[in-house]
Amino acid sequence: MTASPLDIRVQDIDHCGIVAGICDEMELVEQINRLLGSHPQEIINVGQVVKAMILNGLGFVSAPLYLFEKFFIGKATEHLLGEGIHPEHLNDDRLGRVLDKLYSFGLTEVFVTVALSAARKFGVKMDSLHLDSSSFHVDGDYTLQTPIDIEVQRAGRFLLATNVLDASELSDDDVLIEYKAQQSTERGFRFLKDPLFFTSSVFLNSPKRVAASAMIMGLCLLVYSLGQRALRQALDRAKKTIDNQLGKPTAAPTLRSVFQCFMSIHLVSVAQSKQITNLTSERHWILNFFGAPCRKYYLLC
């Protein structure tokens, strides 16, 4: 029997399956719910709302970021977030209340708890923490006494400090290496300044919600960085490459280029049967280097 058009549903997945899989591997939803609590009668719990915000934040749509239900219209919302969850459940009121709840609990505690747990799961070494002192300043009037002082000032010297005082544990060269490694982290924050992250004023109507939204953007960066790192490590272990946007092989792809490669992938549901369309051999090859939590959204495991 041929299926009626009414029995066929086509929904977008694109790269959202990769983002959702990384969130799952981090146990993001479980971590958030453990901190803020959940109720069995909730259609969508706090952790799932935060996951939805991250999916939206890393959607890289060609329009300002709107954290509300319109982003999920046409997407495989239930497949990505959980059974029974539909776009209308991600309305401004629900998102606003979740932002309020995150702020009331403590944004720093939420972020640090999630980040430390994710770092452990992804095997990220935490040998050092960087303190950005760019906001530190000294008040007062100072006069350069000699031409030597002027030349020192022109040289643009700066101070690197550490609380590890044992030189055998951390040498001066090691301090400099750690400082230079900070650049990779700072580059990651560039996309937080992207116009795509211009959030809707509909529900960001208070400083508390603005602050909570900034924390969500930090979680977006965390998910993005962990996903990119895991992909590059998998390629390195396998001694394999994937093609970049120019069609040239690379072992160090950006996650954004992978996202762009996954445009126009759909979940097709016919009665009780589901299948993924447009999963080309190239896309299938790329997914080999992501974990099972990502591949399951493309029905590969």
Secondary structure per residue as TSV (DSSP state, phi and psi in degrees):
chain	resnum	aa	ss	phi	psi
A	1	M	-	360.0	131.8
A	2	T	-	-78.2	135.5
A	3	A	-	-69.4	139.9
A	4	S	-	-71.1	147.3
A	5	P	G	-53.8	-27.2
A	6	L	G	-71.8	-19.0
A	7	D	G	-90.7	-4.6
A	8	I	E	-105.1	127.8
A	9	R	E	-128.6	128.3
A	10	V	E	-116.7	121.9
A	11	Q	E	-129.7	148.5
A	12	D	E	-78.0	140.5
A	13	I	-	-120.2	-44.4
A	14	D	T	49.7	-131.1
A	15	H	T	-90.3	0.4
A	16	C	H	-62.5	-26.6
A	17	G	H	-64.6	-34.8
A	18	I	H	-67.4	-46.5
A	19	V	H	-62.0	-45.2
A	20	A	H	-62.2	-38.8
A	21	G	H	-65.7	-39.3
A	22	I	H	-64.6	-42.2
A	23	C	H	-59.0	-42.1
A	24	D	H	-66.1	-41.0
A	25	E	H	-64.7	-31.6
A	26	M	H	-74.8	-14.7
A	27	E	T	58.5	42.7
A	28	L	H	-60.4	-50.3
A	29	V	H	-60.1	-44.3
A	30	E	H	-64.3	-40.7
A	31	Q	H	-63.3	-45.8
A	32	I	H	-64.6	-44.6
A	33	N	H	-66.9	-32.9
A	34	R	H	-64.7	-35.7
A	35	L	H	-79.4	-46.7
A	36	L	H	-100.6	-12.0
A	37	G	-	85.5	161.0
A	38	S	-	-147.1	164.9
A	39	H	-	-127.0	134.5
A	40	P	T	-60.5	-21.0
A	41	Q	T	-89.2	-3.4
A	42	E	-	-70.5	134.4
A	43	I	S	-71.0	-40.8
A	44	I	S	-136.3	122.4
A	45	N	-	-85.4	174.3
A	46	V	H	-59.9	-43.8
A	47	G	H	-60.9	-39.8
A	48	Q	H	-68.5	-35.1
A	49	V	H	-64.8	-42.4
A	50	V	H	-63.6	-41.0
A	51	K	H	-60.6	-41.0
A	52	A	H	-62.5	-41.0
A	53	M	H	-62.1	-39.4
A	54	I	H	-68.5	-40.4
A	55	L	H	-58.2	-42.6
A	56	N	H	-67.4	-44.6
A	57	G	H	-63.7	-32.8
A	58	L	T	-100.0	20.8
A	59	G	-	-73.8	-24.8
A	60	F	-	49.1	44.1
A	61	V	-	-75.9	157.2
A	62	S	S	-87.5	46.0
A	63	A	S	-157.4	159.7
A	64	P	-	-54.2	151.7
A	65	L	-	-71.3	120.0
A	66	Y	-	-117.4	110.9
A	67	L	-	-84.3	64.9
A	68	F	S	-147.1	-175.6
A	69	E	G	-61.5	-24.3
A	70	K	G	-62.5	-31.5
A	71	F	G	-61.0	-34.8
A	72	F	G	-91.3	-6.8
A	73	I	T	-65.4	124.7
A	74	G	T	92.0	-10.1
A	75	K	B	-95.4	160.4
A	76	A	-	-78.2	65.8
A	77	T	H	-58.7	-47.7
A	78	E	H	-65.2	-38.6
A	79	H	H	-65.2	-36.4
A	80	L	H	-86.3	-31.9
A	81	L	H	-112.3	-27.9
A	82	G	-	142.5	154.5
A	83	E	T	-59.1	133.7
A	84	G	T	86.2	-1.7
A	85	I	-	-94.9	126.8
A	86	H	-	-127.9	163.3
A	87	P	G	-52.7	-36.3
A	88	E	G	-65.1	-18.5
A	89	H	G	-78.0	-11.9
A	90	L	S	-103.9	56.2
A	91	N	-	-89.5	170.3
A	92	D	H	-57.3	-40.1
A	93	D	H	-63.6	-46.0
A	94	R	H	-65.2	-43.9
A	95	L	H	-65.4	-41.3
A	96	G	H	-61.9	-41.1
A	97	R	H	-67.9	-33.9
A	98	V	H	-67.9	-40.8
A	99	L	H	-61.4	-40.8
A	100	D	H	-62.3	-41.3
A	101	K	H	-67.2	-40.2
A	102	L	H	-61.6	-43.9
A	103	Y	H	-64.4	-43.8
A	104	S	H	-63.5	-36.8
A	105	F	H	-70.7	-39.2
A	106	G	-	127.4	106.3
A	107	L	H	-64.5	-40.2
A	108	T	H	-63.8	-44.3
A	109	E	H	-63.4	-41.5
A	110	V	H	-61.7	-50.0
A	111	F	H	-64.8	-47.0
A	112	V	H	-63.3	-41.6
A	113	T	H	-61.5	-47.5
A	114	V	H	-65.6	-43.0
A	115	A	H	-66.1	-44.2
A	116	L	H	-66.2	-40.2
A	117	S	H	-63.8	-43.9
A	118	A	H	-64.7	-39.5
A	119	A	H	-61.2	-40.2
A	120	R	H	-65.7	-43.2
A	121	K	H	-67.4	-32.6
A	122	F	T	-95.5	5.2
A	123	G	T	67.8	34.6
A	124	V	-	-84.6	125.4
A	125	K	-	-73.9	139.4
A	126	M	-	-123.5	64.2
A	127	D	S	-77.5	-24.0
A	128	S	-	-151.3	157.2
A	129	L	-	-123.3	140.7
A	130	H	-	-98.6	132.1
A	131	L	-	-105.5	115.6
A	132	D	-	-83.9	111.2
A	133	S	-	-96.9	15.7
A	134	S	T	-63.7	-19.3
A	135	S	T	-91.8	-2.9
A	136	F	-	-80.1	145.4
A	137	H	-	-152.1	162.8
A	138	V	-	-121.5	127.6
A	139	D	-	-91.6	148.3
A	140	G	S	134.4	169.2
A	141	D	-	-102.6	129.4
A	142	Y	-	-129.7	135.7
A	143	T	-	-116.0	129.9
A	144	L	-	-74.5	121.9
A	145	Q	-	-83.2	-28.6
A	146	T	S	-138.3	162.8
A	147	P	H	-57.8	-29.0
A	148	I	H	-64.7	-41.0
A	149	D	H	-60.3	-38.4
A	150	I	H	-64.7	-43.2
A	151	E	H	-66.0	-38.7
A	152	V	H	-61.5	-41.7
A	153	Q	H	-62.2	-41.5
A	154	R	H	-67.7	-27.7
A	155	A	T	-67.3	-16.1
A	156	G	T	68.0	38.6
A	157	R	-	-68.4	151.3
A	158	F	-	-142.4	164.6
A	159	L	-	-107.4	132.0
A	160	L	-	-110.4	127.4
A	161	A	-	-124.3	153.0
A	162	T	-	-145.0	153.0
A	163	N	S	-94.1	4.4
A	164	V	-	-91.7	103.4
A	165	L	-	-90.8	-13.9
A	166	D	-	-82.3	109.8
A	167	A	T	-63.1	-25.8
A	168	S	T	-72.2	-21.8
A	169	E	T	-90.4	-36.5
A	170	L	S	-146.0	105.2
A	171	S	-	-79.7	170.3
A	172	D	H	-60.5	-39.3
A	173	D	H	-63.5	-39.0
A	174	D	H	-65.0	-37.2
A	175	V	H	-60.9	-44.0
A	176	L	H	-65.2	-40.7
A	177	I	H	-61.9	-43.9
A	178	E	H	-63.1	-39.3
A	179	Y	H	-63.3	-44.1
A	180	K	H	-66.4	-30.6
A	181	A	H	-66.6	-20.1
A	182	Q	H	-63.6	-23.9
A	183	Q	H	-60.9	-36.0
A	184	S	H	-64.0	-35.8
A	185	T	H	-68.6	-43.5
A	186	E	H	-65.5	-33.0
A	187	R	H	-63.6	-31.8
A	188	G	H	-63.9	-26.3
A	189	F	G	-79.1	-6.8
A	190	R	G	-58.9	-39.7
A	191	F	G	-72.6	-15.2
A	192	L	G	-70.6	-21.0
A	193	K	G	-92.8	1.4
A	194	D	S	-65.2	140.3
A	195	P	G	-57.1	-20.9
A	196	L	G	-63.8	-17.2
A	197	F	G	-96.0	18.8
A	198	F	-	-74.7	105.6
A	199	T	-	-82.9	158.5
A	200	S	-	-70.4	138.8
A	201	S	T	-82.3	-0.8
A	202	V	T	-60.6	-44.2
A	203	F	T	-116.8	-7.2
A	204	L	-	-90.0	66.2
A	205	N	-	-102.6	16.6
A	206	S	S	-152.3	153.1
A	207	P	H	-57.1	-31.7
A	208	K	H	-64.4	-42.6
A	209	R	H	-71.4	-33.2
A	210	V	H	-62.6	-44.6
A	211	A	H	-63.6	-42.6
A	212	A	H	-65.8	-37.3
A	213	S	H	-64.8	-36.6
A	214	A	H	-63.8	-37.1
A	215	M	H	-65.5	-39.2
A	216	I	H	-61.0	-40.3
A	217	M	H	-64.3	-35.0
A	218	G	H	-64.0	-38.9
A	219	L	H	-65.7	-35.1
A	220	C	H	-59.0	-45.4
A	221	L	H	-63.4	-39.8
A	222	L	H	-61.3	-47.9
A	223	V	H	-61.4	-46.0
A	224	Y	H	-60.9	-47.1
A	225	S	H	-65.8	-42.8
A	226	L	H	-65.3	-40.9
A	227	G	H	-64.4	-44.5
A	228	Q	H	-64.7	-42.3
A	229	R	H	-62.6	-45.4
A	230	A	H	-63.6	-40.3
A	231	L	H	-62.8	-47.3
A	232	R	H	-65.0	-37.7
A	233	Q	H	-65.7	-40.3
A	234	A	H	-64.5	-40.8
A	235	L	H	-64.4	-40.2
A	236	D	H	-65.7	-42.7
A	237	R	H	-63.4	-38.1
A	238	A	H	-85.3	-9.3
A	239	K	T	57.0	43.4
A	240	K	-	-122.3	171.5
A	241	T	-	-135.7	164.8
A	242	I	E	-126.8	163.1
A	243	D	E	-79.9	140.7
A	244	N	-	-86.4	-170.1
A	245	Q	T	-65.7	-20.6
A	246	L	T	-94.4	4.7
A	247	G	S	80.8	13.2
A	248	K	-	-101.6	141.9
A	249	P	E	-67.1	139.6
A	250	T	E	-144.6	144.9
A	251	A	S	-102.0	0.9
A	252	A	S	-132.4	61.5
A	253	P	-	-73.6	155.5
A	254	T	-	-85.4	149.2
A	255	L	H	-68.0	-30.1
A	256	R	H	-63.6	-39.2
A	257	S	H	-65.4	-34.7
A	258	V	H	-66.2	-43.2
A	259	F	H	-56.5	-44.7
A	260	Q	H	-65.6	-30.4
A	261	C	H	-68.8	-21.9
A	262	F	T	-98.1	22.9
A	263	M	T	-70.1	147.2
A	264	S	T	67.0	37.9
A	265	I	-	-100.7	132.5
A	266	H	E	-126.2	150.6
A	267	L	E	-99.5	119.0
A	268	V	E	-106.6	122.2
A	269	S	E	-111.6	124.2
A	270	V	E	-124.4	106.9
A	271	A	T	57.1	-118.7
A	272	Q	T	-97.2	3.2
A	273	S	E	-99.0	141.6
A	274	K	E	-129.4	145.3
A	275	Q	E	-151.9	157.7
A	276	I	E	-101.3	132.6
A	277	T	E	-108.9	157.1
A	278	N	S	66.2	22.8
A	279	L	-	-87.7	83.2
A	280	T	-	-67.2	170.4
A	281	S	H	-62.5	-34.8
A	282	E	H	-64.4	-45.5
A	283	R	H	-67.0	-38.4
A	284	H	H	-62.4	-41.3
A	285	W	H	-61.4	-43.5
A	286	I	H	-63.1	-42.0
A	287	L	H	-65.0	-21.2
A	288	N	T	-59.2	-23.2
A	289	F	T	-101.2	8.7
A	290	F	S	-107.9	159.8
A	291	G	-	-72.0	168.1
A	292	A	H	-56.3	-36.8
A	293	P	H	-58.4	-31.3
A	294	C	H	-78.7	-44.1
A	295	R	H	-64.8	-28.8
A	296	K	G	-64.7	-29.0
A	297	Y	G	-70.7	-17.8
A	298	Y	G	-103.8	16.4
A	299	L	T	58.2	39.1
A	300	L	-	-102.1	-4.6
A	301	C	-	-159.4	360.0
